[in-house]
Amino acid sequence: MSVTNRTRALESISTRVTPTYAAQDDGAAPIDYYGKDVFNAAAIRKYLSRGAAEKLLATIQDGAKLDPGIAGDVAHAMKDWAIARGATHFTHWFQPMTGGTAEKHDAFLDLNEAGEAIMTFSGNNLAKSEPDASSFPSGGLRCTFEARGYTAWDPTSPAFVKRNPSGATLCIPSIFCSYNGEILDNKIPLLRSIQTLKQAVARFMANFGATSEHIAVTLGAEQEYFLIDRQFYLQRPDLIQTGRTLFGAPPAKHQQLEDHYFGAIKPRVLNFMAEVEQELWRLGIPAKTRHNEVAPAQFELAPTFEELNLAVDHNMLTMEILKRVAEKNGLVCLLHEKPFAGVNGSGKHNNWSVTYGTRNLLDPGSDPRHNRVFLAFLTAIIRAVDMRGDLLRCSTVTVGNDHRLGANEAPPAIISMYLGERLTEILNQVEQGVDKEISSKTSPLRVGVVTTPSIASDDADRNRTSPFAFTGNKFEFRMCGSSQSCSLFNMFLNVAVAESLDYLSEQIETLDRDDEFDVKLEQILGKVLAQHKRIVFNGNNYSSGWVAEAERRGLPNLTTALDALKPLLDPANSKLMQDYGIFSSIELESRYEIFTEEYFRKIQIEGEVARDMALNLILPVALEEYGELIKTLTSAKAAGVSAGLSTLQRTVEEIGDKVDQLRYNADKLGAFSPVVHENCIEYVQTTKDLRKSVDELELLVDDRKWPLPKYREMLFIF
């Protein structure tokens, strides 16, 4: 019997020796190389004059307008710093609407009048570049022949050096727009939304007599991902071309024992994680937590909180580094939301909060019932999520998230908020105009072991089924997909909250600052809560009863990507974005065009890959098995053997039936028009039907002949 590529991969992996992790260069402690490849405050002060350094830091730290007069000095300093780090090239590192990042490298190399090689980098090089904009998604904003676009330096996110085996490149975080100024990236709307929210927060806090303070929108993005051996990956055309397995029968054991979650990390994976963290820390990315996730072969990396724009850039770098380091270690990192059917998908838990000076506005404090700033800020968020929940849902659309949402610990497609019983009771009191003592649930837990330290419980449990959950001093948006940029959902959240803060501020500004201020404030908050409390749900979001209850409350259930994208065309949402200067109506419509076109293209790619694999990999093996069984059956009958004939007959018929189903569904996929827009629901269903017949054949065909690595191998063998 011939040896399959799958068999060779298994043999190679079984004899693999786990490499020893190479510690950081020069024996330095991790704290010593943290931020070493970042043009941070320390590097700025070292390489720039004091005056130029203070002006640049004022822009970075305080949001001051950038002084164009220092661009040349900054460029010279940045070049010298980068060359000292081994850089030979520079690039404007930007985030077009492809879901990833983009870069065009230029060498520092130039020639002087004598023809001698010199290294140069000017203020113009730093401030602006001109990549070709014609081939990036624009949603109709640009014609293909209109090629000019601009990238421009974003000084609020520090430049960094990206290393490769042959050198290094200075990366300058940048915005990206068209020749006419239309937005072509994810960074410009995010930066605009941060400005908008900061202005609304400043106005809001002035109503409470607060002095002017530094305002920061912060984010901690937990990143989930899968790892598989690269040799398995190379035998799976579906993983290579779509990021997920289009075929694969479920193994007997997967995640049902929940023994992988927080389990001991395998040495090979731990080596990978350590190397990832080394690269992240060099880039000033505060990776803090690593652990096994629920599904086998699934893991999570979580950083500490940072200012939002920087956190988004850092998450984009994190995804890139996870992939690159995995390949270096003979692994592949899968960031698709649902690479394996039947087990947990991967999300990106978006932990969002706002600080005013040193104060976290979402910190309830020791007495949340009388913390009027917290109650008013929380009320604004409740209103924002209720009014603009459709935009939050829209922001989580990916083909992969369609498979993930509502299954295996991912929240459902219905936007709701979890606050916990105690906080909900406090808001009920505000709505009803009463003030009663609410018992705290922070008493020590008694576990019956005298040697253990005291464990104090929190006021509220956590709800893993809620899309938008309060978790003590922040909100965790759990609906986001693992492969997504954090930009879009944070942008919509910022604008929605800014709108509601302004709404409250308008009413609070009419109140007299007298002894009745607190009473009148609570009356305003009570009216808002009465109107928008429908969004609060503290129960099990997976229950069938919640679907009916949500419908009764009037909450939308946008289960498919195409339905979830329609809010981008809603005139009310368009007006909101225009009023706050985030998008023009045309720019918002262009997002709809880009996202829907991406959806159609990806499902068509999945269908074509599935059809190709079924006809060229699976069908020949199944027919070979079918033919051999018929020969065996015919020989047995000729020899007069009766035992086992019924089993042979049944197996032949089962394989023949599945082969017919495979061929029927493959032909049906092939018969669809090259453009599947009008038939996309049927196209997706036919792809699922084709999978069903292939997965059933996997359980019937001789295991030694099956060409694709199986779930039991990919999920468990490293």
Secondary structure, DSSP 4 states (H G I P E B T S, - for coil): -PPPHHHHHHHHHHTPPPPPPPPPGGG--HHHHTTTTB--HHHHHHHS-HHHHHHHHHHHHH-PPP-GGGHHHHHHHHHHHHHHTTEEEEEEEB-BTTSS-B--EEESEEE-TTS-EEE---HHHHHEE--B-TTS--TTSS-TT--BEEEEE-TTS--EEEEETTEEEEEEEEEEEETT--B-BSHHHHHHHHHHHHHHHHHHHHTTTPPP--EEEEEEEEEEEEEEEHHHHHT-HHHHHHSS-S--PPPS-SSTT--STTPPPPHHHHHHHHHHHHHHHHTT--EEEEEE-SSTTEEEEEEPPEEHHHHHHHHHHHHHHHHHHHHHTTEEEE--S-SSTTS---BEEEEEEEEETTEETT---S-GGG-HHHHHHHHHHHHHHHHHHHHHHHTT--HHHHHHTTSTT---SB--EE--HHHHHHHHHHHHT---------PEE--S-TTSPPEEPPSS---TT-SEEE-SSSEEE---BTTS-SHHHHHHHHHHHHHHHHHHHHHHTTS-SSTTHHHHHHHHHHHHHHHHGGGB--S-TTSHHHHHHHHHHT--B--SHHHHHGGGG-HHHHHHHHHTTS--HHHHHHHHHHHHHHHHHHHHHHHHHHHHHIIIIIHHHHHHHHHHHHHHHHHHHHTT--TTHHHHHHHHHHHHHHHHHHHHHHHHHHHS-S--GGGHHHHHHHHHHHHHHHHHHHTTS-TTT--SPPHHHHTT--
